[in-house]
Amino acid sequence: MHAVGHAVGTLMYWLPTSAKHVTLTNLRLCFPEKSEAEIHRLARESLQETGKSAFELGLVWASPVEKVMRKVVRVKGQELIDEHLARGKGLIIIAPHLGSWELSGLYVSMVAPITYLYRPPKMQAFEEALVKYRNRGGAGQAPTTRRGILQLIRTLKEGKVVGILPDQQPGEDNGVYAPFFHEKALTMTLVARLAGKSGAPVISAVTRRLPRGAGYEVAFRPAEPGIDSEDSLTAATALNRTVEVCVREHIAQYQWEYKRFRRRPSEEGDRAIY
């Protein structure tokens, strides 16, 4: 599957696709110190990883959980989950769109009681399939609604785990513009609000693909200081910095074709990026 995904991603790079344009734009914005040759190399590798992500999804969603878990050959930092849960204050795990984030969710659901926040898709049939597949490991699902947020708060107060994808753009009312690499990005404030209300610590989770189909490595690490600050900009900056730390270790496996900067601060007027 990864070989097929690699080939499809290579084709996406050589053709004038929207994914290629957005990927190149994001990489130029975030890594101005890199040469144009380095940017193009990273863009090609990133689209190849995107192809792998698409083709591995069938395995992660539809194969028996035990079969999927056998693909995880290395785990780092799992003691963080055990230590924090033992304190009874719950735990917030943020999983950036890096590597196989769907596998990150499935793995955590096998080792801890977790509820994931998800954005309901427009097609109801797809939403039903999404919830069904993600629930296979016993995880709960909370939509991005007022009721869903209350569900997350209850989960943390019960001493359990909440999982969030931290690099999706929120609505203007639920985010602030905070630096992400070298650009201001509309960033969610939900993580800080949940941490503040519950006292739950925050850690990150990344599942990276190992070379040549050798399996996956799951890694957990503490979030950057300030992520639970009462000041929304301080907290959002720490959230983005936490994602940056993860991304810099595996740049090509980040989802660079996502339009992370499509909304701009009002003081920048109609500046167009994409």
C-alpha positions as CSV (number, residue, x, y, z in Angstrom):
1,M,0.0,0.0,0.0
2,H,2.8,2.4,0.8
3,A,4.5,1.6,-2.5
4,V,1.3,2.5,-4.4
5,G,0.8,5.6,-2.3
6,H,4.4,6.6,-3.0
7,A,3.7,6.3,-6.7
8,V,0.5,8.3,-6.5
9,G,2.2,11.0,-4.5
10,T,5.0,11.3,-7.0
11,L,2.4,11.8,-9.8
12,M,0.7,14.5,-7.7
13,Y,4.1,16.3,-7.5
14,W,4.9,16.1,-11.2
15,L,1.4,17.2,-12.3
16,P,0.1,20.8,-11.7
17,T,-2.1,19.8,-8.8
18,S,-3.7,22.0,-6.2
19,A,-2.0,19.8,-3.5
20,K,1.4,20.5,-5.0
21,H,0.7,24.3,-5.1
22,V,-0.5,24.5,-1.5
23,T,2.4,22.2,-0.3
24,L,5.0,24.3,-1.9
25,T,3.5,27.5,-0.6
26,N,3.3,26.3,3.0
27,L,6.9,25.0,2.9
28,R,8.2,28.3,1.5
29,L,6.4,30.2,4.3
30,C,7.5,27.9,7.1
31,F,11.1,27.3,6.0
32,P,12.3,30.6,4.4
33,E,15.9,29.5,5.2
34,K,15.7,26.5,2.8
35,S,16.8,26.7,-0.8
36,E,14.2,26.2,-3.6
37,A,15.8,22.8,-4.4
38,E,15.3,21.7,-0.8
39,I,11.7,23.0,-0.8
40,H,10.9,21.0,-3.9
41,R,12.5,17.9,-2.5
42,L,10.4,18.2,0.7
43,A,7.3,18.9,-1.3
44,R,7.8,15.7,-3.4
45,E,8.4,13.6,-0.3
46,S,5.5,15.2,1.5
47,L,3.1,14.3,-1.3
48,Q,4.5,10.8,-1.4
49,E,3.7,10.5,2.3
50,T,0.2,11.9,1.7
51,G,-0.3,9.1,-0.9
52,K,0.8,6.6,1.7
53,S,-1.6,8.1,4.2
54,A,-4.5,7.7,1.9
55,F,-3.7,4.1,1.0
56,E,-3.0,2.9,4.5
57,L,-6.4,4.2,5.8
58,G,-8.2,1.1,4.7
59,L,-5.8,-1.0,6.9
60,V,-6.2,1.3,9.9
61,W,-10.0,1.5,9.6
62,A,-11.1,-1.9,8.4
63,S,-8.6,-4.5,9.4
64,P,-8.9,-6.3,12.7
65,V,-7.4,-4.2,15.5
66,E,-4.9,-6.9,16.5
67,K,-3.5,-6.9,12.9
68,V,-3.1,-3.2,12.9
69,M,-1.4,-3.2,16.3
70,R,1.2,-5.6,15.0
71,K,2.4,-2.9,12.7
72,V,3.4,-0.8,15.7
73,V,7.0,-1.9,16.3
74,R,8.2,0.8,18.7
75,V,6.6,3.0,21.4
76,K,8.2,5.9,23.2
77,G,7.0,7.8,26.2
78,Q,3.9,5.7,27.0
79,E,4.8,6.0,30.7
80,L,3.5,9.6,30.4
81,I,0.0,8.3,29.9
82,D,0.2,5.9,32.9
83,E,1.8,8.5,35.2
84,H,-0.8,11.2,34.4
85,L,-3.8,9.0,34.6
86,A,-2.6,7.7,38.0
87,R,-3.0,11.2,39.3
88,G,-6.7,11.2,38.5
89,K,-6.9,14.6,36.8
90,G,-7.4,13.2,33.3
91,L,-5.1,13.8,30.3
92,I,-5.3,15.8,27.0
93,I,-3.5,14.2,24.0
94,I,-3.0,16.3,21.0
95,A,-2.1,14.5,17.7
96,P,-1.0,16.7,14.8
97,H,-1.8,15.8,11.2
98,L,1.6,14.1,11.1
99,G,2.4,10.6,10.0
100,S,-0.5,8.2,10.6
101,W,-2.7,10.2,13.0
102,E,-5.5,7.7,12.6
103,L,-3.3,5.0,13.9
104,S,-2.3,7.3,16.8
105,G,-5.9,7.4,17.8
106,L,-6.5,3.7,17.5
107,Y,-3.3,2.9,19.5
108,V,-4.2,5.2,22.4
109,S,-7.8,3.8,22.5
110,M,-6.2,0.4,23.2
111,V,-4.2,1.6,26.2
112,A,-6.4,4.2,27.8
113,P,-10.1,5.3,28.1
114,I,-10.3,8.1,25.5
115,T,-12.8,10.3,23.8
116,Y,-11.9,12.1,20.6
117,L,-13.1,15.4,19.3
118,Y,-14.1,15.3,15.7
119,R,-15.5,17.7,13.1
120,P,-18.7,16.1,11.6
121,P,-18.4,15.8,7.8
122,K,-21.1,17.2,5.6
123,M,-22.2,13.7,4.5
124,Q,-24.1,11.9,7.3
125,A,-23.2,8.4,5.8
126,F,-19.5,9.3,6.0
127,E,-19.9,10.5,9.6
128,E,-21.5,7.2,10.6
129,A,-18.7,5.3,9.0
130,L,-16.1,7.6,10.6
131,V,-17.5,7.1,14.1
132,K,-17.9,3.3,13.6
133,Y,-14.3,2.7,12.5
134,R,-12.8,5.0,15.2
135,N,-14.9,3.4,17.9
136,R,-13.4,-0.1,17.3
137,G,-10.8,0.3,20.0
138,G,-13.5,1.4,22.5
139,A,-13.0,5.1,22.1
140,G,-15.8,7.6,22.5
141,Q,-16.5,10.4,19.9
142,A,-17.5,14.0,20.7
143,P,-18.6,16.3,17.9
144,T,-17.4,19.9,17.7
145,T,-20.6,21.2,19.2
146,R,-21.5,22.7,22.6
147,R,-22.7,19.3,23.6
148,G,-19.5,17.7,22.4
149,I,-17.4,20.1,24.4
150,L,-19.4,19.4,27.6
151,Q,-18.8,15.7,26.9
152,L,-15.0,16.4,26.8
153,I,-15.1,18.3,30.1
154,R,-17.0,15.4,31.8
155,T,-14.5,12.9,30.4
156,L,-11.6,14.8,31.9
157,K,-13.3,15.3,35.3
158,E,-13.7,11.5,35.3
159,G,-10.0,11.2,35.1
160,K,-10.0,9.9,31.5
161,V,-8.3,11.0,28.3
162,V,-9.4,13.4,25.6
163,G,-7.8,13.4,22.1
164,I,-7.7,16.5,19.8
165,L,-6.3,17.3,16.4
166,P,-4.7,20.6,17.3
167,D,-3.8,22.1,13.9
168,Q,-7.3,22.4,12.3
169,Q,-8.5,25.9,11.8
170,P,-11.3,26.9,14.3
171,G,-13.9,29.5,13.8
172,E,-12.9,33.1,14.4
173,D,-14.8,33.0,17.7
174,N,-12.9,30.0,19.0
175,G,-9.4,30.9,18.0
176,V,-6.6,33.5,18.0
177,Y,-3.9,34.3,15.6
178,A,-0.7,32.8,16.9
179,P,2.7,32.2,15.3
180,F,3.1,28.8,13.5
181,F,6.7,28.7,12.2
182,H,7.0,32.1,10.5
183,E,3.3,32.9,9.9
184,K,0.3,33.9,12.0
185,A,-2.2,31.0,12.0
186,L,-5.7,31.0,13.4
187,T,-5.3,28.6,16.3
188,M,-7.8,26.9,18.5
189,T,-8.1,28.0,22.2
190,L,-10.0,24.9,23.2
191,V,-7.0,23.0,24.5
192,A,-6.2,25.7,26.9
193,R,-9.8,26.1,28.1
194,L,-10.1,22.3,28.7
195,A,-6.8,22.2,30.6
196,G,-7.8,25.2,32.6
197,K,-11.2,23.9,33.6
198,S,-10.0,20.4,34.5
199,G,-6.3,20.8,35.5
200,A,-5.5,18.0,33.1
201,P,-1.9,18.0,31.6
202,V,-1.3,18.0,27.9
203,I,1.0,15.7,25.9
204,S,1.5,15.1,22.1
205,A,1.2,11.9,20.2
206,V,2.8,11.1,16.8
207,T,2.8,7.9,14.8
208,R,5.5,8.0,12.1
209,R,5.9,5.6,9.2
210,L,9.2,3.8,9.3
211,P,11.2,3.4,6.0
212,R,10.4,0.6,3.5
213,G,7.2,-0.5,5.1
214,A,8.9,-1.6,8.3
215,G,6.0,-0.5,10.5
216,Y,5.2,2.4,12.7
217,E,6.7,4.2,15.8
218,V,4.3,5.8,18.3
219,A,5.9,8.6,20.4
220,F,4.4,10.6,23.3
221,R,6.1,13.8,24.7
222,P,5.1,16.6,27.1
223,A,3.6,19.7,25.5
224,E,5.5,23.0,25.6
225,P,5.2,25.2,28.7
226,G,2.4,27.7,28.7
227,I,-0.1,25.6,26.8
228,D,-2.5,25.8,29.7
229,S,-2.1,29.6,30.2
230,E,-5.1,31.8,31.0
231,D,-3.8,34.1,28.3
232,S,-5.2,32.8,25.0
233,L,-2.3,34.0,22.9
234,T,0.3,32.5,25.2
235,A,-1.5,29.2,25.2
236,A,-2.1,29.1,21.4
237,T,1.6,30.0,20.8
238,A,2.6,27.1,23.1
239,L,0.2,24.8,21.3
240,N,1.7,25.7,17.9
241,R,5.2,25.4,19.3
242,T,4.3,21.9,20.5
243,V,3.2,21.0,16.9
244,E,6.4,22.6,15.5
245,V,8.6,20.4,17.7
246,C,6.9,17.3,16.3
247,V,6.9,18.5,12.7
248,R,10.6,19.4,12.7
249,E,11.5,15.8,13.5
250,H,9.5,14.4,10.5
251,I,8.9,17.4,8.1
252,A,7.9,15.3,5.1
253,Q,5.3,13.4,7.0
254,Y,3.3,16.5,7.9
255,Q,0.1,17.3,6.0
256,W,1.5,20.3,4.1
257,E,-1.3,20.3,1.6
258,Y,-3.8,21.6,4.2
259,K,-4.5,25.3,3.8
260,R,-3.3,26.2,7.3
261,F,-3.0,29.9,6.6
262,R,-6.1,30.6,4.4
263,R,-7.5,32.9,7.0
264,R,-5.5,36.1,7.7
265,P,-5.5,38.6,10.6
266,S,-7.6,41.7,9.8
267,E,-4.6,44.0,9.8
268,E,-3.2,42.1,6.8
269,G,-6.2,43.1,4.7
270,D,-6.8,40.9,1.6
271,R,-3.4,39.4,1.5
272,A,-3.8,36.2,-0.5
273,I,-1.6,33.2,0.2
274,Y,-3.2,30.4,-1.8
